[in-house]
Amino acid sequence: MLSQDHRIPSYAYPAISRTEGLKQLEQAREKDQSLLQFYVENSQDYLDWMDRPICMVSDQMKSLMAVYENEIKWITAILADIQQMTQKIYWIPEFPQLSALSKQSIWAKNGTLQKIILDEDVVEEYKIFRLADSATHELIVDLDVAECLLKFNLKGFYLTEVSTVCKMEQEIILE
């Protein structure tokens, strides 16, 4: 599972709220716009992966992800720093969504997903996708993708191992 590394406290990010970012993104999709511009705050460091306020990836990370998953739709986002007079190209991805949770996944009493266990038969052909079954829509990447991202020294993300179970194992467990 791919998530933003929250140990990096200072990075360039769009100076908007999550609600405003999602609103602008929805408007861009409705108008079939392929470009958005955001002003940035705190442009000391640019991360390759951001999921706050909205999900964005650097140009390099987009290139790597596109090799592994061709169903991702992209909107260009320009991050502009007025004080530094610089602009950086980012990409807002729309990842395929899958209902891929196994019946063995563990849910907390409040309805949040506690332990992710994926159905191997559902995810076998996908390398990158969002979980449609979860309220937070976690991003899942295949081991090949994870290794590639690590190999290129990209920053701003961390990886968490997720378990999988195949149909035969599920039937044995349920019996």
Secondary structure, 3 states (H helix, E strand, C coil): CEEECCCCCCCCEECCCHHHHHHHHHHHHHCCCCEEEEEEECCCCCCCEECCCCCEEEHHHHHHHHHHCCCCEEEEEEEEECCCCEEEEEEEEECCEECCECCCCEECCCCCEEECEEEHHHHCCCCEEEECCCCCCCEEECHHHHHHHHHCCCCCEEECCCEEECHHHHHHHHC
